[in-house]
Amino acid sequence: MKLVSLFTGAGGLDLGFKKAGFSVVWANEYDPTIWETFEHNFPETVLDKRSIVDVPASEIPFADGIIGGPPCQSWSEAGAGRGINDKRGQLFFEYIRILKEKQPLFFLAENVSGILLPRHREAFSQILKQFADVGYNVSYKLLNANDYGVPQDRLRVIIIGYHKNKVGTSFEFPKPLDRRPVLKDAIYDLRRAKPAKEFNKTNGDLEIPNHEYMNGGFSTIYMSRNRVRSWDEPSFTIQAGGRHAPIHPQAPKMKFIEENKRIFIPGKEHLYRRLSVRECARIQTFPDHFIFKYRDVADGYKMIGNAVPVEFAKNIATKIIQDLKNINKSYGQIYEEKAQRDYVKNPVARHSS
């Protein structure tokens, strides 16, 4: 089954769906710091590099599903929280514009838990209504990726729509897996990481690709909380910034001094380093053969922190593909014939520069 990917990023969501049996035929990503990584790891996928607002729906190929996570900073609990009043928050409507025109069997949109905050309730309800108005039975739920094969606590809202006429049912979220992985499962076997070069530039080719960590001091905000999880715990959420990467579990948990103030255990300071880019990738369940391309180490952390964890995506995608196999066979044949006609009339757009 074919997919179109919007707000693609490095491709965590895409890779999870690919592992479940989907094929990503076309993707859109506007950030030039990500292009090399995506093209290296998805050579079979056409990458459109325009802003999504400049992409006519007619230039997007026919697909069975549309997936993607519109930028989440506008809805973040930690950020300004401007939501739909921020241009980035309004990109949800670009997603809906394309969905309305293409009418695939299903869509999936991912966002941060902050979108459920009371101050965003009206805007979020409007988004859900618009998804329904363009033809979809909409389901959404706040999930922890740790329940679905990912060794970190990561709360995300997943919105899934099944076409009212073409599928006819609503998505039911899969139950959590029996076992929740921890840090030891993900990174215990990695060798010693290498510090980034001066100005946090990459070391280039390493024996273990991307196994390097950001240097630099720790802010008072960072030191206000414990940033260490032990080997037998899931990681803290992997964020999109290296300066806020969790501390490696080789270190003891930080010592409480007073409210909003902690310190590294005296005499153990050498054990406190940030997780490496590769360790963060492992925690986000990217395989080691997935290589992140960057010059500034910060861009590696950003790509990984903004991604949907691969195994999280795969577990949801597996449920979707099982549901779609139950679609009426006669409709499925008609749908495939339409896909072939559309492809002949409008081959995949190749806006790769």
DOMI-912418 format. One record per residue (C-alpha): x, y, z. Coordinates in Angstrom, 1 decimal, m for minus. Layout:
<pt u="X" v="Y" w="Z"/>
...
END
This chain:
<pt u="0.0" v="0.0" w="0.0"/>
<pt u="1.3" v="3.4" w="m1.0"/>
<pt u="1.8" v="6.4" w="1.4"/>
<pt u="2.3" v="10.1" w="1.1"/>
<pt u="4.2" v="11.7" w="4.0"/>
<pt u="3.8" v="15.3" w="5.0"/>
<pt u="6.1" v="17.2" w="7.5"/>
<pt u="8.3" v="14.3" w="7.1"/>
<pt u="11.4" v="15.2" w="9.1"/>
<pt u="14.1" v="12.5" w="9.2"/>
<pt u="11.5" v="9.8" w="8.6"/>
<pt u="10.8" v="8.0" w="11.8"/>
<pt u="7.1" v="7.7" w="11.1"/>
<pt u="7.9" v="6.7" w="7.5"/>
<pt u="10.3" v="4.0" w="8.5"/>
<pt u="7.8" v="2.6" w="11.0"/>
<pt u="5.1" v="2.4" w="8.4"/>
<pt u="7.6" v="0.9" w="5.9"/>
<pt u="8.5" v="m1.9" w="8.4"/>
<pt u="4.7" v="m2.6" w="8.7"/>
<pt u="4.4" v="m3.2" w="5.0"/>
<pt u="3.6" v="0.3" w="3.5"/>
<pt u="5.6" v="2.0" w="0.7"/>
<pt u="6.3" v="5.7" w="1.0"/>
<pt u="6.2" v="7.0" w="m2.6"/>
<pt u="6.3" v="10.8" w="m1.9"/>
<pt u="7.4" v="13.0" w="1.0"/>
<pt u="7.5" v="16.7" w="1.8"/>
<pt u="10.1" v="18.4" w="4.0"/>
<pt u="11.0" v="22.1" w="4.0"/>
<pt u="14.0" v="22.1" w="6.3"/>
<pt u="17.3" v="21.9" w="4.3"/>
<pt u="19.2" v="20.5" w="7.3"/>
<pt u="17.2" v="17.3" w="7.0"/>
<pt u="17.2" v="16.6" w="3.2"/>
<pt u="20.5" v="14.8" w="3.1"/>
<pt u="19.5" v="12.4" w="5.9"/>
<pt u="16.2" v="11.6" w="4.3"/>
<pt u="17.5" v="11.1" w="0.8"/>
<pt u="20.3" v="8.8" w="2.1"/>
<pt u="17.9" v="6.6" w="4.0"/>
<pt u="14.9" v="6.7" w="1.7"/>
<pt u="16.5" v="6.6" w="m1.8"/>
<pt u="13.3" v="5.1" w="m3.3"/>
<pt u="11.1" v="8.0" w="m2.1"/>
<pt u="10.6" v="11.3" w="m4.1"/>
<pt u="11.3" v="14.2" w="m1.7"/>
<pt u="9.5" v="17.5" w="m2.4"/>
<pt u="11.5" v="20.3" w="m0.8"/>
<pt u="8.9" v="23.1" w="m1.1"/>
<pt u="7.0" v="24.7" w="1.8"/>
<pt u="3.7" v="22.7" w="2.0"/>
<pt u="1.8" v="25.9" w="1.5"/>
<pt u="3.2" v="26.0" w="m2.1"/>
<pt u="2.4" v="22.5" w="m3.0"/>
<pt u="m0.8" v="22.0" w="m5.1"/>
<pt u="m2.7" v="18.9" w="m4.1"/>
<pt u="m2.8" v="18.0" w="m7.8"/>
<pt u="1.0" v="17.5" w="m7.8"/>
<pt u="0.9" v="14.9" w="m5.0"/>
<pt u="0.6" v="11.3" w="m6.2"/>
<pt u="m2.3" v="9.0" w="m5.5"/>
<pt u="m1.8" v="7.0" w="m2.2"/>
<pt u="m3.8" v="4.8" w="0.1"/>
<pt u="m2.8" v="6.9" w="3.1"/>
<pt u="m1.4" v="10.2" w="4.2"/>
<pt u="0.8" v="10.4" w="7.3"/>
<pt u="2.6" v="13.2" w="9.1"/>
<pt u="3.1" v="15.3" w="12.2"/>
<pt u="2.5" v="19.1" w="11.6"/>
<pt u="5.0" v="21.2" w="13.6"/>
<pt u="4.4" v="20.8" w="17.3"/>
<pt u="6.2" v="23.8" w="18.9"/>
<pt u="3.0" v="25.8" w="18.9"/>
<pt u="1.2" v="23.3" w="21.1"/>
<pt u="4.0" v="22.5" w="23.5"/>
<pt u="3.5" v="22.7" w="27.2"/>
<pt u="7.0" v="24.1" w="27.7"/>
<pt u="6.8" v="26.7" w="24.9"/>
<pt u="4.8" v="29.8" w="24.3"/>
<pt u="1.7" v="27.7" w="23.6"/>
<pt u="0.2" v="30.0" w="20.9"/>
<pt u="m1.4" v="27.0" w="19.2"/>
<pt u="m3.6" v="27.9" w="16.2"/>
<pt u="m2.5" v="31.6" w="16.5"/>
<pt u="1.0" v="30.6" w="15.4"/>
<pt u="1.7" v="30.1" w="11.7"/>
<pt u="3.2" v="26.7" w="12.6"/>
<pt u="0.0" v="25.7" w="14.3"/>
<pt u="m2.0" v="26.7" w="11.3"/>
<pt u="m0.2" v="24.1" w="9.2"/>
<pt u="m2.8" v="21.6" w="10.4"/>
<pt u="m5.1" v="23.3" w="7.8"/>
<pt u="m2.6" v="22.6" w="5.0"/>
<pt u="m2.8" v="19.0" w="6.0"/>
<pt u="m6.6" v="19.1" w="5.9"/>
<pt u="m6.5" v="20.9" w="2.5"/>
<pt u="m4.5" v="18.0" w="0.9"/>
<pt u="m6.6" v="15.4" w="2.7"/>
<pt u="m9.8" v="16.9" w="1.3"/>
<pt u="m8.4" v="16.8" w="m2.3"/>
<pt u="m6.8" v="13.4" w="m2.2"/>
<pt u="m9.4" v="11.4" w="m0.2"/>
<pt u="m7.1" v="8.5" w="0.8"/>
<pt u="m8.4" v="5.5" w="2.7"/>
<pt u="m6.9" v="6.8" w="6.0"/>
<pt u="m4.7" v="9.5" w="7.5"/>
<pt u="m2.5" v="9.7" w="10.6"/>
<pt u="m1.4" v="12.9" w="12.3"/>
<pt u="0.9" v="13.1" w="15.4"/>
<pt u="1.4" v="15.9" w="17.9"/>
<pt u="2.5" v="16.7" w="21.4"/>
<pt u="0.4" v="16.2" w="24.5"/>
<pt u="0.1" v="20.0" w="24.9"/>
<pt u="m2.5" v="20.1" w="22.1"/>
<pt u="m4.9" v="18.7" w="24.7"/>
<pt u="m4.4" v="21.5" w="27.2"/>
<pt u="m7.6" v="23.5" w="28.1"/>
<pt u="m6.3" v="26.7" w="26.3"/>
<pt u="m6.2" v="24.7" w="23.0"/>
<pt u="m9.5" v="22.9" w="23.5"/>
<pt u="m11.5" v="25.0" w="21.1"/>
<pt u="m8.8" v="25.0" w="18.4"/>
<pt u="m8.3" v="21.3" w="18.7"/>
<pt u="m12.0" v="20.6" w="18.5"/>
<pt u="m12.1" v="22.7" w="15.3"/>
<pt u="m9.3" v="20.6" w="13.8"/>
<pt u="m11.1" v="17.4" w="14.6"/>
<pt u="m14.3" v="18.8" w="13.1"/>
<pt u="m12.6" v="19.7" w="9.9"/>
<pt u="m11.1" v="16.2" w="9.6"/>
<pt u="m14.6" v="14.8" w="10.0"/>
<pt u="m16.1" v="17.3" w="7.5"/>
<pt u="m13.7" v="16.3" w="4.7"/>
<pt u="m15.0" v="12.7" w="5.0"/>
<pt u="m13.3" v="10.8" w="7.9"/>
<pt u="m14.3" v="8.9" w="11.0"/>
<pt u="m11.8" v="10.4" w="13.5"/>
<pt u="m10.2" v="8.7" w="16.5"/>
<pt u="m7.6" v="10.2" w="18.8"/>
<pt u="m5.7" v="9.2" w="21.9"/>
<pt u="m2.9" v="10.3" w="24.2"/>
<pt u="m0.3" v="7.4" w="24.1"/>
<pt u="3.0" v="6.7" w="25.8"/>
<pt u="5.5" v="5.4" w="23.3"/>
<pt u="7.0" v="3.2" w="26.1"/>
<pt u="3.8" v="1.1" w="25.9"/>
<pt u="4.6" v="0.3" w="22.2"/>
<pt u="8.2" v="m0.9" w="22.1"/>
<pt u="10.1" v="2.4" w="22.8"/>
<pt u="12.5" v="2.7" w="25.7"/>
<pt u="11.5" v="6.1" w="26.8"/>
<pt u="8.5" v="7.9" w="28.4"/>
<pt u="7.1" v="9.9" w="25.5"/>
<pt u="3.5" v="11.2" w="25.5"/>
<pt u="2.1" v="12.0" w="22.1"/>
<pt u="m1.4" v="12.5" w="20.7"/>
<pt u="m2.2" v="10.3" w="17.7"/>
<pt u="m5.1" v="11.2" w="15.4"/>
<pt u="m6.3" v="8.6" w="12.9"/>
<pt u="m9.1" v="8.9" w="10.4"/>
<pt u="m10.7" v="6.2" w="8.3"/>
<pt u="m12.6" v="7.3" w="5.2"/>
<pt u="m16.4" v="7.2" w="6.0"/>
<pt u="m17.4" v="5.8" w="2.6"/>
<pt u="m14.3" v="3.8" w="1.6"/>
<pt u="m13.5" v="2.1" w="4.9"/>
<pt u="m16.7" v="2.7" w="6.9"/>
<pt u="m15.3" v="2.0" w="10.3"/>
<pt u="m13.3" v="3.9" w="13.0"/>
<pt u="m9.8" v="3.1" w="14.1"/>
<pt u="m9.4" v="1.3" w="17.5"/>
<pt u="m6.0" v="1.8" w="19.1"/>
<pt u="m4.0" v="m1.3" w="19.8"/>
<pt u="m3.5" v="m2.4" w="23.4"/>
<pt u="m0.1" v="m1.7" w="25.1"/>
<pt u="2.5" v="m4.4" w="24.7"/>
<pt u="3.2" v="m6.8" w="27.6"/>
<pt u="6.8" v="m5.5" w="28.1"/>
<pt u="8.0" v="m2.0" w="28.3"/>
<pt u="11.7" v="m1.7" w="27.3"/>
<pt u="14.3" v="0.2" w="29.3"/>
<pt u="17.6" v="2.0" w="28.7"/>
<pt u="19.6" v="m1.2" w="29.2"/>
<pt u="17.7" v="m2.8" w="26.3"/>
<pt u="18.6" v="0.1" w="24.0"/>
<pt u="22.2" v="1.3" w="24.6"/>
<pt u="24.0" v="m1.0" w="27.0"/>
<pt u="26.1" v="m2.5" w="24.3"/>
<pt u="27.4" v="0.7" w="22.8"/>
<pt u="31.0" v="1.6" w="23.2"/>
<pt u="32.3" v="4.8" w="24.7"/>
<pt u="31.0" v="7.8" w="22.8"/>
<pt u="33.2" v="10.6" w="21.4"/>
<pt u="32.8" v="14.3" w="22.3"/>
<pt u="32.0" v="16.6" w="19.4"/>
<pt u="34.7" v="18.8" w="17.9"/>
<pt u="35.2" v="22.4" w="18.8"/>
<pt u="32.0" v="24.5" w="18.4"/>
<pt u="30.1" v="21.2" w="18.5"/>
<pt u="31.0" v="20.2" w="15.0"/>
<pt u="30.7" v="16.6" w="13.9"/>
<pt u="33.7" v="14.2" w="14.0"/>
<pt u="32.6" v="12.9" w="10.7"/>
<pt u="32.9" v="9.1" w="10.0"/>
<pt u="32.9" v="7.2" w="13.3"/>
<pt u="33.2" v="3.4" w="14.0"/>
<pt u="29.7" v="3.6" w="15.3"/>
<pt u="27.9" v="6.2" w="13.1"/>
<pt u="26.7" v="9.3" w="15.0"/>
<pt u="28.1" v="8.1" w="18.3"/>
<pt u="29.2" v="11.6" w="19.5"/>
<pt u="27.8" v="13.9" w="22.1"/>
<pt u="27.4" v="17.7" w="22.5"/>
<pt u="29.8" v="19.5" w="24.7"/>
<pt u="29.1" v="22.6" w="26.8"/>
<pt u="27.8" v="23.7" w="30.2"/>
<pt u="24.4" v="22.9" w="31.7"/>
<pt u="21.9" v="25.7" w="32.3"/>
<pt u="20.3" v="26.4" w="35.6"/>
<pt u="17.0" v="25.2" w="34.1"/>
<pt u="18.7" v="21.9" w="33.2"/>
<pt u="20.1" v="21.6" w="36.7"/>
<pt u="16.7" v="22.3" w="38.3"/>
<pt u="15.7" v="18.7" w="37.8"/>
<pt u="17.2" v="15.2" w="37.9"/>
<pt u="18.3" v="14.4" w="34.3"/>
<pt u="19.5" v="10.8" w="35.0"/>
<pt u="17.5" v="7.7" w="34.5"/>
<pt u="19.1" v="4.4" w="35.5"/>
<pt u="19.7" v="1.4" w="33.3"/>
<pt u="16.5" v="m0.4" w="34.4"/>
<pt u="14.2" v="2.6" w="33.6"/>
<pt u="12.9" v="4.0" w="30.4"/>
<pt u="14.7" v="7.2" w="29.2"/>
<pt u="13.3" v="10.7" w="29.7"/>
<pt u="11.7" v="12.0" w="26.5"/>
<pt u="14.3" v="12.6" w="23.8"/>
<pt u="13.9" v="16.3" w="22.9"/>
<pt u="14.9" v="18.2" w="19.8"/>
<pt u="17.9" v="19.9" w="21.3"/>
<pt u="21.2" v="18.6" w="22.3"/>
<pt u="21.7" v="20.8" w="25.3"/>
<pt u="18.6" v="19.2" w="26.9"/>
<pt u="19.6" v="15.6" w="26.1"/>
<pt u="19.3" v="13.3" w="29.1"/>
<pt u="22.5" v="12.3" w="31.0"/>
<pt u="23.9" v="8.8" w="30.3"/>
<pt u="22.8" v="6.2" w="32.8"/>
<pt u="26.4" v="5.5" w="33.8"/>
<pt u="26.1" v="8.5" w="36.1"/>
<pt u="24.4" v="8.5" w="39.6"/>
<pt u="21.2" v="10.4" w="39.9"/>
<pt u="21.7" v="14.1" w="40.6"/>
<pt u="21.7" v="15.3" w="44.2"/>
<pt u="18.8" v="17.4" w="45.5"/>
<pt u="20.0" v="20.7" w="47.1"/>
<pt u="16.8" v="22.7" w="47.3"/>
<pt u="13.7" v="23.3" w="45.2"/>
<pt u="14.8" v="23.8" w="41.5"/>
<pt u="18.4" v="23.1" w="42.3"/>
<pt u="20.4" v="19.9" w="41.9"/>
<pt u="24.1" v="19.1" w="41.4"/>
<pt u="26.2" v="16.3" w="40.1"/>
<pt u="27.5" v="14.0" w="42.8"/>
<pt u="30.9" v="15.4" w="43.9"/>
<pt u="33.8" v="13.2" w="42.7"/>
<pt u="31.6" v="11.6" w="40.0"/>
<pt u="31.4" v="14.6" w="37.7"/>
<pt u="33.3" v="12.8" w="34.9"/>
<pt u="30.4" v="10.4" w="34.5"/>
<pt u="27.9" v="13.1" w="33.6"/>
<pt u="27.7" v="13.4" w="29.9"/>
<pt u="24.8" v="13.9" w="27.5"/>
<pt u="23.6" v="10.9" w="25.6"/>
<pt u="25.2" v="10.7" w="22.2"/>
<pt u="23.3" v="11.3" w="18.9"/>
<pt u="23.4" v="7.5" w="18.2"/>
<pt u="22.2" v="6.7" w="21.7"/>
<pt u="19.3" v="9.1" w="21.3"/>
<pt u="18.6" v="7.4" w="17.9"/>
<pt u="18.6" v="4.0" w="19.6"/>
<pt u="16.2" v="5.3" w="22.2"/>
<pt u="13.9" v="6.5" w="19.4"/>
<pt u="14.3" v="3.0" w="18.0"/>
<pt u="16.1" v="4.0" w="14.8"/>
<pt u="18.2" v="1.1" w="13.5"/>
<pt u="22.0" v="1.5" w="13.4"/>
<pt u="22.0" v="1.4" w="9.6"/>
<pt u="19.9" v="4.6" w="9.6"/>
<pt u="22.6" v="7.3" w="9.3"/>
<pt u="22.0" v="10.9" w="10.3"/>
<pt u="23.9" v="13.4" w="8.1"/>
<pt u="24.9" v="16.8" w="9.6"/>
<pt u="27.8" v="19.1" w="10.2"/>
<pt u="26.6" v="20.6" w="13.5"/>
<pt u="25.9" v="18.0" w="16.1"/>
<pt u="22.9" v="20.0" w="17.2"/>
<pt u="21.1" v="19.2" w="13.9"/>
<pt u="21.5" v="15.5" w="14.7"/>
<pt u="19.8" v="15.9" w="18.0"/>
<pt u="17.1" v="18.0" w="16.4"/>
<pt u="16.2" v="15.5" w="13.7"/>
<pt u="16.0" v="12.6" w="16.2"/>
<pt u="14.1" v="14.5" w="18.9"/>
<pt u="11.5" v="15.7" w="16.4"/>
<pt u="10.9" v="12.2" w="14.9"/>
<pt u="8.2" v="9.8" w="15.7"/>
<pt u="9.8" v="6.7" w="17.3"/>
<pt u="10.1" v="4.0" w="14.7"/>
<pt u="8.7" v="1.1" w="16.7"/>
<pt u="5.8" v="3.2" w="18.0"/>
<pt u="4.9" v="4.0" w="14.4"/>
<pt u="5.3" v="0.4" w="13.4"/>
<pt u="2.9" v="m0.9" w="16.0"/>
<pt u="0.2" v="1.6" w="15.0"/>
<pt u="0.8" v="1.0" w="11.3"/>
<pt u="0.5" v="m2.8" w="11.8"/>
<pt u="m3.0" v="m2.3" w="13.2"/>
<pt u="m3.9" v="0.0" w="10.3"/>
<pt u="m2.8" v="m2.4" w="7.6"/>
<pt u="m4.6" v="m5.3" w="9.3"/>
<pt u="m7.8" v="m3.1" w="9.3"/>
<pt u="m7.4" v="m2.2" w="5.6"/>
<pt u="m7.1" v="m5.8" w="4.5"/>
<pt u="m10.7" v="m6.2" w="5.7"/>
<pt u="m12.0" v="m3.7" w="3.2"/>
<pt u="m14.5" v="m5.0" w="0.7"/>
<pt u="m12.5" v="m6.8" w="m2.0"/>
<pt u="m14.6" v="m5.4" w="m4.9"/>
<pt u="m13.9" v="m1.9" w="m3.8"/>
<pt u="m10.2" v="m2.7" w="m3.3"/>
<pt u="m10.0" v="m3.7" w="m7.0"/>
<pt u="m11.7" v="m0.5" w="m8.2"/>
<pt u="m9.3" v="1.5" w="m5.9"/>
<pt u="m6.2" v="m0.1" w="m7.4"/>
<pt u="m7.5" v="0.5" w="m10.9"/>
<pt u="m8.0" v="4.2" w="m10.1"/>
<pt u="m4.5" v="4.4" w="m8.6"/>
<pt u="m3.1" v="3.1" w="m11.9"/>
<pt u="m5.1" v="5.6" w="m14.0"/>
<pt u="m4.0" v="8.5" w="m11.8"/>
<pt u="m0.4" v="7.5" w="m12.0"/>
<pt u="m0.4" v="7.3" w="m15.8"/>
<pt u="m2.1" v="10.7" w="m16.1"/>
<pt u="0.1" v="12.4" w="m13.4"/>
<pt u="3.4" v="10.7" w="m12.6"/>
<pt u="5.0" v="11.4" w="m9.3"/>
<pt u="6.0" v="15.1" w="m9.0"/>
<pt u="9.8" v="15.4" w="m8.9"/>
<pt u="10.4" v="18.7" w="m7.1"/>
<pt u="13.6" v="17.6" w="m5.5"/>
<pt u="15.4" v="21.0" w="m5.6"/>
END
